[in-house]
Amino acid sequence: MKRALTLFAGAAIAGVPVMAAHAAEPSPIPQRQVSSFRAIVLGPDEVTAVWWSGHDRIGTRVVGTHAVGARTVVLGASIRVVTPGQSPQITRRRYVAEPDGGTTYDPLLADGVASLWARHRAGDPVFTDARVGRARSLRARVPIARNQCSGDPSGVRIFDLHPRTLLPLRITTKLRGRRQEVTLYRYANLNRRQPAGAFRLRGGVGRPTIVDDGFRRTSPSAAAARLGYTPSLPRDLPDGFRLASSGWAPRGATIGPEGTIAPRRGLFAATYTRGVEHIDLTIRRAAPGDWTDPPLGRECRPLDTSGTTVRGVPATYAISHEIPPHLYWREGPFIYTLVGPFPEETLRQIAESMAPVSGS
C-alpha cells in the first residue's frame, strides 16, 4: 500500500448566507474551506475513488475488492447505484436531510468525524499534534467501551485529521482481540472542477429497482403552501452557511434505532451548507409519545445525551463517536431535529433563532 499523500490547494470559499449569520461559533472553524475534491479511500476491505462537488453532486467507484466497478452517483434529487452484473438501483425524489436521508459519501460522517469537530469547537482538547507519514495531522484518541448489546469488545479509535481542513487523513480502529482496521484518505483536486464523467452513470443488467421517497424540492414558502402549516427557519447561523436545498414530503421516513419511530405526516426539511459542512433541519407533525427514542439512534449504538431547552420547551442534545451531533425537541404539534458538527450551545442558539417563513 502506498503512503497516503494529501494535496491541498485553492483558497477558502466565501459562503453566501441567505439570512443574518450571527450564531456564536466556537473557534476554530476549518482554516481552509473545501468545496470539492477527489479522494481515494483505502479501507480495510475496499478501495473507493470519490469525486465530491457538494452534497448534491457525488460520484464513487469501487476500485479494489470483490465489488470492483460498482458505482454510485448522487446528482440532485436522485441516487443511482450500478454494480456489475446486477440491476441498477435508483432512488428518486430523495430526502435531503438527516435523519430521513443523507448522501452516500459524507466526509464528516466517517466514523464520527463530525462529533470530533463539535467537541473541538466546544473547547474540549481532543487533538494533539502528530504525523501521518510526512504529513502533519491533528490526532484524537476516542475510547470505545465494551458494547454488551452488540458483543463488540472495548478498544480505541484514532483519528488523524488534516490540521487546516479537518478532513480525515487516517482512521484506525483497535478492538481487543480483533484485527486492527485502518482507513486512509488521499486527496487531490481540492477546490477545483471535477471531471463531468465522474457524475454520469450508465450500465447495469435488467430493469432498475426504483425507490421514490416522495420528497419535493421547493422553496420554504412553496413548501408551506403544501404542508398546511408554516415551517420555521433559523435566522442566525454560523458565518458562511447558505440554504442549499429545502422542500417537503407527505410523509417522512421510518427512523430511529431499528425503525422505532414510524413515519410522520407533513415533513419539511432544509439543508444549509458551508464547504463540506452541513446543518440539517427537519420539522414534522407529532404523534403521542414522540420521541422516546433518538431520531438518529441506531441499534446497539449508545449515545451521550443531555437535556436542554429550546424556547422554553424540553430538548435533547445527543452525540457519539459514530453518530453526528444533533438536537431534537417537540414544540406544540410538531417535532424538530437539527443536525450539524457543532456543540450543544451552538445548535441550541440556531434553534432559538427560528422564525416562521415569511411571504408564505
C-alpha positions, 0 to 999 in steps of 0.5 A: 500500500502506498503512503497516503499523500494529501494535496491541498490547494485553492483558497477558502470559499466565501459562503453566501448566507441567505439570512443574518449569520450571527450564531456564536461559533466556537473557534476554530472553524476549518482554516481552509474551506473545501468545496470539492475534491477527489479522494481515494479511500483505502479501507480495510476491505475496499478501495473507493475513488470519490469525486465530491462537488457538494452534497448534491453532486457525488460520484464513487467507484469501487476500485479494489475488492470483490465489488470492483466497478460498482458505482454510485452517483448522487446528482440532485434529487436522485441516487443511482447505484450500478454494480456489475452484473446486477440491476441498477438501483435508483432512488428518486425524489430523495430526502435531503436531510438527516435523519430521513436521508443523507448522501452516500459519501459524507466526509464528516460522517466517517466514523464520527468525524463530525462529533470530533469537530463539535467537541473541538469547537466546544473547547474540549482538547481532543487533538494533539499534534502528530504525523501521518507519514510526512504529513502533519495531522491533528490526532484524537484518541476516542475510547470505545467501551465494551458494547454488551448489546452488540458483543463488540469488545472495548478498544480505541479509535484514532483519528488523524485529521488534516490540521487546516481542513479537518478532513480525515487523513487516517482512521484506525480502529483497535478492538481487543482481540480483533484485527486492527482496521485502518482507513486512509484518505488521499486527496487531490483536486481540492477546490477545483472542477471535477471531471463531468464523467465522474457524475454520469452513470450508465450500465447495469443488467435488467430493469432498475429497482426504483425507490421514490421517497416522495420528497419535493424540492421547493422553496420554504414558502412553496413548501408551506403552501403544501404542508398546511402549516408554516415551517420555521427557519433559523435566522442566525447561523454560523458565518458562511452557511447558505440554504442549499436545498429545502422542500417537503414530503407527505410523509417522512421516513421510518427512523430511529434505532431499528425503525422505532419511530414510524413515519410522520405526516407533513415533513419539511426539511432544509439543508444549509451548507458551508464547504463540506459542512452541513446543518440539517433541519427537519420539522414534522407533525407529532404523534403521542409519545414522540420521541422516546427514542433518538431520531438518529439512534441506531441499534446497539449504538449508545449515545451521550445525551443531555437535556436542554431547552429550546424556547422554553420547551424540553430538548435533547442534545445527543452525540457519539463517536459514530453518530453526528451531533444533533438536537431534537425537541417537540414544540406544540404539534410538531417535532424538530431535529437539527443536525450539524458538527457543532456543540450543544450551545451552538445548535441550541442558539440556531434553534432559538433563532427560528422564525416562521417563513415569511411571504408564505 
